[in-house]
Amino acid sequence: MKKLFTYTILIIGAVVFIYPFWWMLAASVAPQTSIGNLTLLPESVSLDSYSQVFNKIPIARSLFNSLFVSLTVTLGVVTFGSMVGYALSHLEFKGKNLLFYIIIFTMTLPFQITLIPQYILMVKFNWVDSYFALIVPYFLSGLSIIMFNQYFKTIPKDLIDAARIDGCGEFRILFRILWPNALPAIITVGIITFMTSWNEVLWPIIVIRDDNLMTMPQLVTLFAVGGRAESQLGVKLAAATLLAIPVIVAYAFFQKYFIQSMASTGLKE
Amino acid sequence: MKTKKAIPYLFIAPYVIHFLVFISFPVLFSFFLMFNKWNIIAPMKFVGFQNFYRLAHDHLFMQSILNTIIFLVIHIPLQIIVALFFAVMLSKKVKFIGFFRAAYFLPVVVSGVVVTILWQQLYGYEGGLLNRLLVSIGLGKVGWLVDPKIAMPSIALMATWKNVGLYIILFLAGLQTVPQYLYESAELEGASSWQKFRYITLPMINPTMFMVVILSTIGGFSLFIEPYVMTGGGPLNSTLSAVLYIYKQGFFYYHMGYAATLGFFFAGIILVVIFIQRRYIEKETG
């Protein structure tokens, strides 16, 4: 009896979290006039809303922009984050403690304080309407450094010393010996960074005005807010569905990694 | 083993450069901007404390902070209750736990923009799914996004739906650290389910609670995209969040000096709130 209650609650919960996405998908392929009555299945299927999205905004280009920006940022964060994490965990240098405190401090600094001056910096660098503005300010993150530092500390010093005796340079040690032994940390940092970069909207809205350089979430946001969707529900929902699909597909394949990685942002605090 | 002295600095150089250019310079520049009036195009003009005077008399900014706090006050407790409830359900050795976790986590991975556009339709006054549901069970329509009293709670409800999956996972991990023997000995003493929850589970998961509160506070203070897409800050500025207001001052009106002042001030509020939470929760844990 108690079990039955538990399962009923859990299933209701699953419906509450999944059904709205199903409704969105159904509404995006339903004829415009029937969305107001739609509950489960559309009366007939039409791809009209999608063709309108493709005609009105460069959505395919924005997918490329988003992938390019998020992948580059992720590559930067993993590379530089692991470099600093390695220096903190296995190298000796002056000012190590200071550096550590600075990193912790920047992690607690609210972004609201740097928003305006960072924009001005972009204007002065002439980076407004360029990929640089979307990538370079995000190239390093305190969280990734802390995570790599913690993970590298679990790797025995003997392994590194042995490599040094064999004449390995520090860069080789990091990329050839530590990286292959730190795959869980790389996956975690990679997923968190990619997702954060992919979902960022406020910053792109501020620094990108050219349709062809916009990220996908940004383009879809401005499409929904501005007049271009002409307040047609189906078209807005089709744009939102297109934005959701890449992430949902990735999530379907790697759901365990997604959950572990994103939950570990909190767990490592 | 000794390495060449310069090598470590080579490793940290990218961070140091990044920190100087993209963090310390902006913070210092922001401080400088507070005493100036500037629209980026015309030359900067020193105005002394004028921005501070203006801030102190800016009712709209005060309202935007109040709105953000209203959001937090609804969102955080609601999120904790719902997350804890589902986490407890999932911790009861249920089958298909992988499926349920994945389902609850789905809105967490999907972009906030998607969720916002979707919920804007669900919240529609005429023909929105929620109102149709209410009418079909004989209740009246709710002005989810059009009633100034309800609009912010509606946004808080949606944000809870979007984020709660993450907190379910965090609480579930926290629950698994509670030693089973505590429950067993409590059962021997005849404790009820509620007593076990109140006096064993809750104190034991305090570290998780702390993290959930801090994470959702930081998230809540950056509320932007939801009101930006759904309401534009309306009706009657009831969903104007502080970040949305700073954004408008900076990028609609190009009041860079004033927007920087608002950003500085608001960041101060965030740090104070988090500091108080930290102190309070540390005291509670002992």
Interface residues (C-beta under 8 A of the other chain):
Chain A: T6 Y7 I9 L10 G13 A14 V16 F17 I18 P20 F21 W23 M24 A27 I35 G36 N37 T39 F80 M83 V84 Y86 A87 L91 E92 F93 L99 I102 I103 T106 T108 L109 P110 F111 Q112 I113 T114 L115 I116 P117 Q118 Y119 I120 L121 V123 V136 P137 F139 L140 I145 I160 D161 R164 I165 E170 M195 W198 N199 V201 L202 I206 P217 V220 T221 A224 V225 L233 K236 L237 A239 A240 T241 L243 A244 V247 I248 Y251 Q255 F258 I259 M262 A263 T265 G266 L267 E269
Chain B: M1 T3 K5 I7 P8 Y9 F11 I12 P14 Y15 V16 H18 F19 V21 F22 I23 F25 P26 V27 F29 S30 L33 I40 F86 M89 L90 K92 V94 F99 F100 R101 A102 A103 Y104 F105 L106 P107 V108 V109 V110 S111 G112 V113 V114 I117 L118 W119 Q120 Q121 L122 E126 G127 L129 R132 W161 G165 L166 I169 L170 A173 M211 V212 I214 L215 I218 F221 S222 F224 I225 Y228 V229 G232 A242 V243 I246 Y247 G250 F251 M256 A259 A260 G263 F264 F266 A267 I270 L271 I274
